[in-house]
Amino acid sequence: MSGQQQLVQMANDIGNFFRSEPRREDAVAAIANHIKAYWTVRMRQKLIAQLEHGDAALDELPLAAVQTLIDKPNARPEVPPPGGDAG
């Protein structure tokens, strides 16, 4: 699997995780937030470049999330506090 294919797979995996959100808008926002918060700038740029060239086989939710990142590149991610709900 190439690096670009791996990025698409990772984005689709994130999309599958957040697919359980009751509202589509919340799922798209969560996916965009995760990519913005935890992916490097270079990773995001590569995925966006793939999308712009029509090469990205993104599922519907990750596609909408990446489009949000394109439309609002300066939006700050919301990073949850450490610890989560593991306890």
C-alpha positions as CSV (number, residue, x, y, z in Angstrom):
1,M,0.0,0.0,0.0
2,S,1.4,3.4,-1.0
3,G,1.6,6.3,1.4
4,Q,-1.3,8.0,-0.3
5,Q,-3.5,4.9,-0.1
6,Q,-2.6,4.6,3.6
7,L,-3.7,8.2,4.3
8,V,-7.1,7.4,2.6
9,Q,-7.4,4.2,4.6
10,M,-6.7,6.1,7.8
11,A,-9.2,8.8,7.0
12,N,-11.8,6.2,6.2
13,D,-11.1,4.3,9.4
14,I,-11.6,7.5,11.4
15,G,-14.8,8.1,9.5
16,N,-16.0,4.6,10.4
17,F,-15.3,5.3,14.1
18,F,-17.3,8.5,14.1
19,R,-20.1,7.1,11.9
20,S,-22.0,6.2,15.1
21,E,-22.6,9.9,15.9
22,P,-26.4,10.5,15.8
23,R,-26.0,13.7,13.7
24,R,-24.1,13.7,10.4
25,E,-22.8,17.2,11.1
26,D,-21.3,16.0,14.4
27,A,-19.5,13.1,12.7
28,V,-18.1,15.3,10.0
29,A,-16.9,17.9,12.6
30,A,-15.3,15.1,14.7
31,I,-13.5,13.6,11.8
32,A,-12.2,17.0,10.7
33,N,-11.2,17.8,14.2
34,H,-9.3,14.5,14.6
35,I,-7.4,15.0,11.4
36,K,-6.6,18.6,12.2
37,A,-5.5,17.8,15.8
38,Y,-3.5,14.6,15.2
39,W,-2.2,14.5,11.7
40,T,0.8,16.5,10.6
41,V,0.5,19.3,8.1
42,R,2.2,17.3,5.5
43,M,-0.2,14.4,5.9
44,R,-3.2,16.7,5.6
45,Q,-1.6,18.4,2.5
46,K,-1.1,15.0,0.8
47,L,-4.6,13.9,1.4
48,I,-6.0,17.3,0.2
49,A,-3.8,17.1,-2.9
50,Q,-5.1,13.6,-3.7
51,L,-8.7,14.8,-3.3
52,E,-8.0,17.8,-5.6
53,H,-6.6,15.5,-8.2
54,G,-9.6,13.1,-8.0
55,D,-7.4,10.3,-6.6
56,A,-8.8,9.9,-3.1
57,A,-11.3,7.1,-2.6
58,L,-12.7,8.6,0.5
59,D,-16.0,7.5,2.0
60,E,-18.7,10.1,2.3
61,L,-18.1,11.3,5.8
62,P,-14.3,11.7,5.6
63,L,-14.8,13.4,2.2
64,A,-17.0,16.0,3.8
65,A,-14.6,16.4,6.7
66,V,-11.6,17.0,4.3
67,Q,-13.7,19.5,2.4
68,T,-14.3,21.3,5.7
69,L,-10.5,21.4,6.2
70,I,-10.1,22.9,2.7
71,D,-12.8,25.5,3.3
72,K,-11.6,26.4,6.8
73,P,-7.8,25.9,6.9
74,N,-7.2,28.1,9.9
75,A,-9.9,26.6,12.1
76,R,-8.3,25.5,15.4
77,P,-8.9,21.9,16.5
78,E,-10.6,21.0,19.8
79,V,-8.2,18.7,21.6
80,P,-9.9,16.7,24.4
81,P,-8.2,16.7,27.7
82,P,-6.0,13.7,28.4
83,G,-7.4,10.7,30.2
84,G,-10.7,10.4,28.3
85,D,-13.4,8.2,29.8
86,A,-11.2,5.2,30.5
87,G,-12.1,4.8,34.0
